[in-house]
Amino acid sequence: MIRTTISNLKSLFKLHSHLQLRLLTDSTHHSELNKPISPINPTHLLRVCTILYQQQNSPDSRLHSHLKTCNFDLSHEFFLQVCNKFPYSWKPIYRFYQFTQKESNFTHTSISFNKMVDVIGKAKNIELLWDILKEMGEKKFVNDQTFRLALKALASARELKKCVEFFHLMNTHGFVYSLEKLNKVVEVLCDSKLVFEAKYIVWKLKESIKPNGITYKYLIIGFCEVGELIEASKVWNLLVDEGFELEVDAVEKMMDTFFKNNQFDEALKLFRSIDGLGLSTYRLVISWMCKRGKLSQAYYLFEEMLKRGIHADNATLAALIYGLLSKGRIREAYKIAEGIEKPDISVYHGLIKGLLRLRKASEATQVFREMINKGCEPIMHTYIMLLQGHLGKRGRKGPDPVVNFETIFVGGLVKLGKSLEATKYVERIMSGGVEVPRFDYNKFLHSFSNEEGIVMFEEVAKRLREAGLVDLADIFQRYGEKMTTRDRRRRTVESGH
């Protein structure tokens, strides 16, 4: 009995020692991650990056001696900043990694390794990427983010066998086959339009990892995103055959794709085959009906939804408002809008879009003013809709040079130093009606969303008022004011006040 007690005490002592060692190791690793981020010296960062770029093909001894002369503080954050300076170039990053390996006071973490994987993957250096992934597996630095980055890089390079092999490799290093990890990978690949690659991985790993309803859902949504309805239908049938429940977002994505492809009958068949319809599904169908001018069908579904006890939200009512306006039923549309207790931007967009379709740009601008007065802030899409309504999608053509986009287009070519193109363009206009190319309002507004733009929009608004175009002046002035406050807010944040 005494021997047994001593044996038990020895076992407990060993367990205690092991736990202490484990806690010490974990705390050391966490302390590296939880260290306060010290500010990086920008001069040192620039100097190191310059050396890495200029000496990236030099021998190790020469590169390392140049780096040591910089006397920079090598920290975890410094390494990440260097990686950020070379987002698509693997060689400077890898050479710097080799340099850090010889620094005894610096240890890498899963974050720094993942950063390297991201850069090397984007650079499509698959051989080096594979070596780094092996090293990460051996050092136990692999996590969910590693799986996402590695599989996306390998799939983008069409290294499909390596994608499958990666799961097997990580399994040998203790990162066991996991359905959760597979689903995260499939989601990332489908979001990146790599759905065929995702399907290949799922099918090849079926013996090791059995897919579930969530796996199939991501594949269905992914195939719908790339317009492959036949492939999506095949996965759908497989999901049903294996007895998994249909996910609402997958069903809605299928319906949305049918609508986009003008297959209304197929979409409605799918709609009617679903049990327990909810608000989001009704909203989707009603919105598409209103977009295609099928107002009576939209109203029928709306009433059916209310009878089922499903309350309409603002987005559904906004769809109906647009549908009524597109049919010229202005009074009914305004009646619905006035009955909404707390209108949001979707309601105002429904009104603006519908009025612009009726070529009532002035009334649409009045709605724009009203939404601002009620505290609903316009977004970029609001401004683009209004500018297209007032100026047309190709830009305004008229006798007034202030708002004549032909003049602006030619002036822009001259300003860029493209006088020859401008001359040819004017000659073509004079010889026969050549239209101005489609004007990109989105790019236009983004390009002037800065200090220069603030002054420019003020000047444009002033000139438009002089030309009698008050509505357009208000739109540009409001956008300029928004840029002023945004720029001031950004400066405040940067200054730390």
N, C-alpha and C positions, 0 to 999 in steps of 0.2 A: 504494500500500500504506500510505504514511504517512497519507494522507487517511482511508483505511478505519479505521486504528488510532485516529486522532483522533475520527472519527465514533463508533466503538465506545465510546471513553472518555467522550464527551459523553452517550451513551445510558445508560452505567453511572452517570454522575454524576446524571442526571435521575432514574433509578430509585432511587438511594440517597437523593436529596432527598425523593422521593415517599414512600419507606418511612419516612424519619425523620419527615416530616409526619404520616403515618398513625399511627405509633407514638405521637407526641405527642398526637394527637387521642384515640386509644384510651386512653392513660394518663390524660388529663384526665377522660374519661368514667368510667373505672374508679375514679379517685380520688374522684369524687363519690359513687360507690356504696360504696366501701370506707372512707370516712371513719368514724372511731369515732363511734358514736351518743352525742351529748351529751345529758345529762338535760334534759328539758323542764320549764320553770318552769310549774307548774300554775296559778298566779295569772295569768300572762300568757296561757296557753291559754284559761282561763275568760273573761278580759276580751275577747280577740279573738273568741271564739265568741259572746259576748253581743252584741258590736257587729255581727257578721255577721248574727245573727238579727234584731236590732232594726232595723238599717239596710239590710236586704237589698233594700228597694224605693227606697232613697234614690239621688240622683244619684251618679255616680262620685266627683266632687270631694269631696262631703261624707263619703262612706264612707271614702275613702282618707285624708282628713285625720284622721278618728277613729282609724283603724288606726295611723297614724303616731304618734299621741300615746301609744300603748301602750308604745313603745320595746321591743318584743319582739325576740328573736333569731330571724330567719327562717331556718330550716334545712329540709332535706329531711324530717327526722323530724317537725318541727313541722307542716309541711303535711299529712303523713299523719295526724297526730293530730287535726287540724282536720277532715279528711275522716271520721275515725272518729266524731266527735261529731255528724255529720249523715249517717247512713248511707242515708237515703231522701229527702233534701232537696237538690235540685240547685242551687237559686239561691244559698245562702250559699257553697257550694263553688266555683261558677263565678265568683261575684263576687270571691272570694278569689284565684282563679286569675288573674283579670284584674289584680288588684292586684300579684301576684307578677311579672307580665309587665313591669311598670315598674321592678322592682328589678334593677339591673344586676349585683349580686353574687350573684344566685340563678338557677340553671338547673334546669329540670325534667329528669326521666329517664323511662324507660319505666315504672318503678314508680309514680311519681306520676301519670302519665297514665292508667295502668291503674286506679288507685284512683278517678280521676275518672270513667272509663268505667263502673266498677262502680256508683258512686252515681247517675250520670245515667241509666244503664240501668234501675236499680231504680225510679227516679222516673218512668220511661216518657216522658222528654222525647226523643223520637226525632229531632226536627229538630236539637237541640243535639248529641245523641250523634253524629249523622252528621257534623256540622261538626268535632267533636273528632277523630273517626276519620280524616277527611280530613287534618287538621293533623298527626296522628301519622304518617300515611303519608308526607306531604311531608318531615317531620323525621326519618324512618327510626327511629321509636320503637316500631314494631309488633313484637310477638313472639307466641309461641304463646298466652300468657295473654290477650293482646289479642283473638285470634281466639275464644278460649273465652268471654270476657266479652261481647264484642260480639255474637256470634251467639246467645248465650243471651238477651241483652236483646232483640234484634230478633225472635227466634223467639217469645219470651214475649208480645211485643206484636203478634204475627201479621203482622209486616212481612216476609213471605216473599220478595218480590221484592228487597228490600234485602239480605236474607241472601245471595242469589245474587250480587247486584251488588257486595257487599263483597269477595268473592273476586276479581271482575274488577278492581275498583278497586285492590286491593292488588297485583295482578299488574302494573298499569301503574306502580306505585311501586317495582317491583323485588322484591316479595315474590311470587315465581313460584308458579304453581299447584303444590300439593304434596299428594300422597295422605296423607302423614303428618299434615299439618295438618287435612285433611278428616276423617280418622279420629278425631283428638282432639276435634274439634268434634262429630261424631256421637256419640261416647261421652258427652260432657257433656250433650248434648241428651236422649239416651235416659235417662240417669241422672235427669234433671229431668222425666221423663214427657212430653217434647216429641218423641216418636218420629215422629209424622206430619209434623211440621215438618222433622225430620232427613231423612226419606225424600224430601220435596219437594226439599230442597237437593241431595241425592245424585243424584236423577233429572235435575234441571235442569243439573247440572254435569258430566253424563256425557261430553259432548263435550270438555270441558277436562280433567277428572280422571276417569279410569276407576276405579271402585270395585274393591276386592279382597275376599277372603274375610273379612278382619277387619271391613271396612265392613258387610258383610252380617250378620256375627255380632252386631255391636252392635245392628243393626236388629231382628234376630230376638229377642234378649234384651229389647230395649225394648218390642216389641209384646207379648211374653209378660208383661212387668211390668204393662202396662195391660189385660191380659186379652183382647187382640185375637189370638186363635189363628189366625183365617182369614188376616189380614194377615201374621202370622208364617210361616204355611205357604206363602204366595205368595213371600215373600222366600227361604224355604228352597228352594223349587223352582227359583227363579232362580239361587241359589247353585250348586245341583247341575248345572243346565243349562249354566252357564258354566265348569264343570269345576273348581271350587274344592273343596278338602278341607273336610270338616265339622269344626268346632272342638268339642271335648268339652264346654266350658261352655255352648255354644249348644244342643247336643243335650240336656244335662241340664236346661237351663232349659225347653225344650219339654216334656220328660217331666214335670218338676215341675208345670208349668201344666196338663198333662193330668190329673195326679193331683188337683190342687186342684179341678178342674172335674168330678171323679168319672168321668173318661173313662179308666178303668183299662185297658181293652182297647187303646185307642190308644197309651197310654204303653208297654204291654208289647210291642206291635208294633214301636214305635220302638226299644225296648230290644233286641229280638231282631235288628233289622236292622243293628246296629252291630258292626263288627269291632274286635277288640282292646279289649274292655271292661276298664276299670280299677277300682280300689278305690272311687273316688268315685261311679261310676255304680252299682255294686252297693250301696253304702251308701245311696244315694238311694232305690233301689227297695225294699230291705229295710226301711228306715225307714218308708216309706209303707205297706208290707204290715202291719207291726206296728201302725201307727197305726189301720189299718182292721180289725184283728183277723184278718187273713189269715196266721195264724202258720205253718201248714203250708207255704204257698207261700214265706214268708220263709225258713224252714229249708231248703227245697229250693234256693233261690238261694244261701244261705249255704254249703251243702255244695258246690255247683257252683263257687263262688268259691274255696273251699279246694282243690278238685281242680285248678284252673287255676294253683295256686301263689301265689295272692294272699292275703297274711296280713291278717287282720281287725284293724282299729284299734279304739280304745276307743269311738269314736262308733257304730260298727257293732254292737259288743257291747252298748252301752247301749240301742240300739234293740231288740235281742233281749230284753234284760232287761225292758224296759217291756212288750214284747209278751207275755212269759210271765206277768208279774204281772197284766196286764189280763185274762188268762184264769184267774187264780187259781192258777197253778203257781209258788207262792212258793219252794218248795225248789229247783226247777231254776234259778230266777232267781238266788237267792243263791249257788248252786254256780258259776254263770258269773262272778258278781261276785267271789267269793273266789278264783277262778282267775286274775284279772287282776293282773299283777305290780305295775304302777304305775297305779292307778285315778286318773282325773282327774275334773273337775267333770261331764262328760257322763255318766259312769257313776253318780255319786251322784244326778244329776238323774233318770236313768232309774229308779233305785230309788225315789226320793221320789215322782215322778209316778205310778209304778205302784202304790205303797202307798196314795197318796191316792185313787186311783181305786177301790181296794178299801175305802175309808173307814177306813183304818188310819193315822189322823193321828199317833197316839202313836208307832208304829213308824217313821213317816217322820221324826218329830222326832229319834228315836234315831239314824237315819242322818245327820241334820244334825249331831248332836253328834260322831258318829264322823268325819265328813269334816273337821271343825274340828280334832279331836285329831290327825288324820293330816296336818295342814298344808295342806289344800285350802280356800282362802278362799271363802266363799259370795259370790254376786253378788246384785244386786237381784232377779233372777228367782227365785232360791232363796227369798228371804223372801216374795215375793208368792205363790208356790206354796203355801208352808206356811201363810201367813195365810188364803188361800182354803180350804185343806184344813180348817183348824180352825174358821174363822168362816163359811165359805160365801161364794159370790161376791157375794151381796147383803148380807152382814153377818149376824152372829149375832143370833138372837131368843131370848130366854130370860128367866126371872124375875129373874136377878141384874143389877141396874142397872150394875154395874161393867163387864160385858161385853155389855150389851144395846145393839145398834146403833141401835135405835129411840130410846133415851134419848140416845145420843151425837148422833144426827141432829137431834133436837129442840133439844138443848142448843147445838149448833152454830148453828142458826138464830137462837136467842135471843142468842147471843154476837155474831152479826153484825148485831143490831138488827132482825131480821126477825120480830118477835113475831107479826104478823098471819099470816104464812105458817105459823109454828109452831102457832098456835092452830087454824088450818084443818086442818092435818095431823093434830093430836091428835083433832079432831072426826071426821075421816074414819076414823081408826083405831077410835074408839069405836063408830061407827055400822056399820062393816063392815070385814072384814080387808083393809086396804090394806098392801101390802108396802113395805118401805124401798127406795128406788131403788138400783140397782147401785152398790156402794161401790168407788171407785177407789183400790185399795191402792197403786198405783204413784205416783199424785199425793200420796197421804197420806204415804208414806215420803219422797218427794222434798221435800215441804213442810216436814218436820221434820228434814231433814238439815243441822242447824246447831246452835249452842250451846243455843238454846231446846229443841231436840229431844232433846239429850243428857239434860237434866234431866227432860224429859217422859217419855222411855222408861224412865228409872230408876224414876220414880214409878209408871208403868203396870205395870212388872215387879213392883214391890213389891205393888201392889194385886191383881194376878193371882195371886201366890203366896198371898196372904191368902184369896183365893176358891178356892184349891185347884187352879188351872189352871197347873201347873208348866211344862208344855210351852210354852204361849204365853208365859209369863214368861221362859223361857230364850231364845226367839226374839227378843222385844223387847229383852231385856237385851244379847244379843249384838250386835244392830243398833246399840244405843246406844253400846256399847263401840267398835264400828267407827267410829262418827261421832266419838267422842272422839279416837281416834288420828289419824283423818283431819284433824280440825280442828287438832290440835296440829301435825301435819306441815305443814299449809298455813300456819299462823302462823310456823313455823320458816323455811319457804321465803321468806315475805314479809319477815321480819326480816333475812334474809341470813346467818343463823348456821348 
